[in-house]
């Protein structure tokens, strides 16, 4: 059914909880893992004579190093995988990547923020869902879900039972 999928990752363990569901997408799938580095405004640190800037090249390298083992795991499981690091507003760049790569589906998580947190941080997932012309596989996940999954994985590795 799907030939090309964009998997949007923000570098958090919460975002990575979408990864196991990629295998449920039908067909010989080509996956592109996309990480968007959102430019950070210069920060003035109290007592510093100069504002602090984030080095975009360092951020790009960090993002590539983050994506590499995730891509390797998908390749190990038989998927064709590419990675792409982009810079800009996250939702817009995810949508651009999907268009440029001729994707059939976008997969991502939502952090499930509500109230003030949602107002403060916005919702990349909501914007992608609202503006995408493609199907969006959207999974709600939280830090508590990540902790529960990590605990279950540890128990399984130790040969215990849940």
C-alpha positions in Angstrom: 0.0 0.0 0.0 2.7 2.5 0.9 6.0 2.7 -0.9 7.7 5.7 0.8 7.3 6.8 4.4 8.7 9.9 6.2 9.3 9.3 9.9 9.6 12.6 11.7 11.9 12.4 14.8 12.7 15.2 17.2 15.6 13.5 19.1 13.5 12.4 22.0 12.7 8.9 23.3 9.0 9.8 23.0 9.4 10.4 19.3 11.1 7.1 18.8 8.1 5.1 20.1 6.7 5.3 16.5 9.5 3.1 15.2 8.0 -0.3 15.9 4.9 0.7 13.9 6.8 1.3 10.7 7.0 -2.4 10.2 3.2 -2.6 10.1 3.0 -0.4 7.0 2.4 -2.7 4.0 4.6 -3.3 1.1 8.3 -3.0 0.3 8.8 0.3 2.2 11.5 2.9 1.7 11.8 5.0 4.9 13.3 8.4 5.3 14.0 9.4 8.9 13.8 13.2 9.1 15.1 15.3 12.0 14.5 19.0 11.8 16.8 21.3 13.7 14.8 24.4 14.7 17.1 27.4 14.7 17.6 28.7 18.2 17.6 32.5 18.7 20.8 33.9 20.2 20.7 33.6 24.0 22.2 36.3 26.2 23.7 34.7 29.3 23.8 36.9 32.3 27.2 38.4 32.8 28.4 37.5 29.2 29.6 40.2 27.0 28.4 38.4 23.8 25.2 36.5 23.0 25.5 32.7 22.8 24.8 31.2 19.4 24.1 27.5 18.6 26.5 26.3 15.9 24.2 25.0 13.1 27.0 22.7 11.8 27.4 21.0 15.3 23.6 20.7 15.5 23.5 19.0 12.0 26.3 16.6 13.0 24.5 15.8 16.3 21.3 15.1 14.4 23.0 12.8 11.9 24.7 10.9 14.7 21.3 10.5 16.4 19.6 9.2 13.2 22.4 6.8 12.2 21.8 4.0 14.7 18.0 4.2 14.2 18.5 3.8 10.4 20.9 0.9 11.0 18.3 -0.9 13.1 15.7 -0.5 10.3 18.1 -1.7 7.7 19.0 -4.7 9.8 15.3 -5.5 9.7 15.2 -5.4 5.9 13.9 -1.9 5.2 15.5 0.6 2.7 16.4 3.6 4.8 17.6 7.1 4.2 18.2 9.9 6.7 17.7 13.6 6.2 18.5 16.5 8.5 16.7 19.8 7.8 16.7 23.2 9.4 13.7 25.4 9.9 10.2 25.4 11.3 9.5 21.7 12.2 6.1 21.2 10.7 6.8 23.1 7.5 10.1 21.1 7.0 8.4 17.8 7.6 5.7 18.6 5.0 8.4 19.9 2.5 10.4 16.7 3.0 7.3 14.6 2.4 6.5 16.5 -0.8 10.2 16.5 -2.1 10.6 12.8 -1.4 7.2 11.9 -2.9 6.2 10.2 0.3 2.9 8.2 0.6 2.6 8.6 4.4 4.1 10.6 7.3 4.6 8.8 10.7 5.3 10.6 13.9 4.3 10.9 17.6 2.6 13.6 19.5 3.9 14.4 23.0 0.4 14.7 24.2 0.9 18.2 25.7 -2.1 19.9 27.0 -3.0 23.3 28.4 -0.1 25.7 29.0 2.5 23.3 27.6 0.6 23.0 24.3 0.1 26.8 24.2 3.8 27.4 24.9 5.3 24.7 22.6 2.5 24.4 20.1 1.9 21.1 18.3 4.1 20.1 15.4 2.0 17.0 15.0 -1.3 18.9 14.9 0.0 21.2 12.2 1.3 18.3 10.1 -2.0 16.5 10.5 -4.0 19.6 9.6 -1.9 20.7 6.6 -0.8 17.4 5.1 -2.4 16.1 1.9 -1.0 12.6 2.8 -2.1 10.1 5.4 -0.5 10.7 8.7 0.2 7.9 11.2 0.1 9.7 14.4 0.8 8.1 17.8 0.4 9.7 21.2 3.2 8.9 23.5 4.5 10.4 26.8 7.6 10.1 28.9 5.7 7.6 31.1 5.1 5.4 28.1 8.8 5.5 27.3 9.7 4.5 30.9 7.1 1.7 30.8 8.5 0.4 27.5 12.1 0.6 28.8 11.1 -1.4 31.9 9.3 -4.1 29.8 12.4 -4.4 27.5 14.7 -4.8 30.5 12.5 -7.5 32.0 12.3 -9.3 28.6 16.1 -9.1 28.1 16.6 -10.6 31.6 14.3 -13.5 30.8 11.7 -12.5 33.2 7.9 -12.3 32.7 5.7 -9.3 32.6 
